[in-house]
Amino acid sequence: MIDVKILERIANTLESRKAADPTASYVSSLFSKGQDAILKKVGEEAVETIMAAKDEDALHLVREIADLWFHSMILLSFKGLGPSDVLAELARREGISGIEEKLGRMEIKE
Ligand SMILES: N=c1c2ncn([C@@H]3O[C@H](COP(=O)(O)OP(=O)(O)OP(=O)(O)O)[C@@H](O)[C@H]3O)c2ncn1[C@@H]1O[C@H](COP(=O)(O)O)[C@@H](O)[C@H]1O
């Protein structure tokens, strides 16, 4: 079983790439290109995920979602955030039905 701590290890690697040589590291090269380049990759990987799902090829889908998660982690890191922020939000939501949550939001608006 792969430990969820892999997300923290990758986040630490991403942090270290902020001061690394962009010619020697894919992550550093993306950081050096800036936000628009990172957002472009997140968008591309999201589209590739949709196409993989339509292919009905499980391995292809898993690989594209790995690309999407990885590039989303680069975006989080660029913004000074990390996987623990997203995991905390998922934990906060745990057990709250999406339907109930939406109804709650509608009541606040009214
Ligand atoms: N998990 C990944 C990872 N997943 C995908 N990629 C790279 O993401 C890039 C973009 O993927 P694409 O499928 O879009 O490929 P592409 O068409 O060649 O990409 P572009 O030309 O558009 O950039 C590819 O170069 C992949 O190799 C990754 N690169 C790095 N990591 C992790 O990040 C760490 C640091 O990487 P470096 O900064 O390169 O040392 C590594 O040790 C890994 O743990």
The ligand as an SDF file (V2000), in Angstrom:
LIG
                    3D

 44 47  0  0  0  0  0  0  0  0999 V2000
    5.5770   13.3400  -10.9260 N   0  0  0  0  0  0  0  0  0  0  0  0
    6.2530   13.9740  -11.7450 C   0  0  0  0  0  0  0  0  0  0  0  0
    5.7870   14.1690  -13.0870 C   0  0  0  0  0  0  0  0  0  0  0  0
    4.6680   13.7680  -13.7320 N   0  0  0  0  0  0  0  0  0  0  0  0
    4.7480   14.2510  -14.9860 C   0  0  0  0  0  0  0  0  0  0  0  0
    5.9060   14.9290  -15.1510 N   0  0  0  0  0  0  0  0  0  0  0  0
    6.3920   15.6200  -16.3600 C   0  0  0  0  0  0  0  0  0  0  0  0
    5.4150   16.5380  -16.7930 O   0  0  0  0  0  0  0  0  0  0  0  0
    5.7170   16.8860  -18.1360 C   0  0  0  0  0  0  0  0  0  0  0  0
    4.4590   17.2760  -18.8600 C   0  0  0  0  0  0  0  0  0  0  0  0
    3.7640   16.1560  -19.2460 O   0  0  0  0  0  0  0  0  0  0  0  0
    3.1170   16.0160  -20.6990 P   0  0  0  0  0  0  0  0  0  0  0  0
    2.4070   14.7260  -20.6980 O   0  0  0  0  0  0  0  0  0  0  0  0
    2.2990   17.2160  -20.9930 O   0  0  0  0  0  0  0  0  0  0  0  0
    4.4040   15.8960  -21.6430 O   0  0  0  0  0  0  0  0  0  0  0  0
    5.0570   16.9110  -22.6740 P   0  0  0  0  0  0  0  0  0  0  0  0
    4.1570   17.0560  -23.8460 O   0  0  0  0  0  0  0  0  0  0  0  0
    6.4410   16.3800  -22.9210 O   0  0  0  0  0  0  0  0  0  0  0  0
    5.1520   18.3020  -21.8720 O   0  0  0  0  0  0  0  0  0  0  0  0
    5.4170   19.7850  -22.3350 P   0  0  0  0  0  0  0  0  0  0  0  0
    6.4280   19.7850  -23.4690 O   0  0  0  0  0  0  0  0  0  0  0  0
    4.0770   20.3940  -22.6960 O   0  0  0  0  0  0  0  0  0  0  0  0
    5.9790   20.4440  -21.0900 O   0  0  0  0  0  0  0  0  0  0  0  0
    6.5310   15.7320  -18.7250 C   0  0  0  0  0  0  0  0  0  0  0  0
    7.8410   16.2150  -18.9910 O   0  0  0  0  0  0  0  0  0  0  0  0
    6.5620   14.7110  -17.5740 C   0  0  0  0  0  0  0  0  0  0  0  0
    7.8020   14.0260  -17.4850 O   0  0  0  0  0  0  0  0  0  0  0  0
    6.5780   14.9110  -13.9990 C   0  0  0  0  0  0  0  0  0  0  0  0
    7.7720   15.4710  -13.6280 N   0  0  0  0  0  0  0  0  0  0  0  0
    8.2030   15.2930  -12.3480 C   0  0  0  0  0  0  0  0  0  0  0  0
    7.4720   14.5840  -11.4000 N   0  0  0  0  0  0  0  0  0  0  0  0
    7.9230   14.5440   -9.9740 C   0  0  0  0  0  0  0  0  0  0  0  0
    8.5930   15.7650   -9.6900 O   0  0  0  0  0  0  0  0  0  0  0  0
    9.9090   15.4930   -9.2220 C   0  0  0  0  0  0  0  0  0  0  0  0
   10.8340   16.6270   -9.6400 C   0  0  0  0  0  0  0  0  0  0  0  0
   10.9670   16.6410  -11.0620 O   0  0  0  0  0  0  0  0  0  0  0  0
   12.0960   17.5600  -11.7510 P   0  0  0  0  0  0  0  0  0  0  0  0
   11.8010   18.9580  -11.3430 O   0  0  0  0  0  0  0  0  0  0  0  0
   11.9850   17.3570  -13.2380 O   0  0  0  0  0  0  0  0  0  0  0  0
   13.4190   17.0930  -11.2060 O   0  0  0  0  0  0  0  0  0  0  0  0
   10.2550   14.1190   -9.7910 C   0  0  0  0  0  0  0  0  0  0  0  0
   11.2200   13.4640   -9.0130 O   0  0  0  0  0  0  0  0  0  0  0  0
    8.9030   13.4060   -9.6920 C   0  0  0  0  0  0  0  0  0  0  0  0
    8.6670   12.9730   -8.3640 O   0  0  0  0  0  0  0  0  0  0  0  0
  1  2  2  0
  2  3  1  0
  2 31  1  0
  3  4  1  0
  3 28  2  0
  4  5  2  0
  5  6  1  0
  6  7  1  0
  6 28  1  0
  7  8  1  0
  7 26  1  0
  8  9  1  0
  9 10  1  0
  9 24  1  0
 10 11  1  0
 11 12  1  0
 12 13  2  0
 12 14  1  0
 12 15  1  0
 15 16  1  0
 16 17  2  0
 16 18  1  0
 16 19  1  0
 19 20  1  0
 20 21  2  0
 20 22  1  0
 20 23  1  0
 24 25  1  0
 24 26  1  0
 26 27  1  0
 28 29  1  0
 29 30  2  0
 30 31  1  0
 31 32  1  0
 32 33  1  0
 32 43  1  0
 33 34  1  0
 34 35  1  0
 34 41  1  0
 35 36  1  0
 36 37  1  0
 37 38  2  0
 37 39  1  0
 37 40  1  0
 41 42  1  0
 41 43  1  0
 43 44  1  0
M  END
$$$$
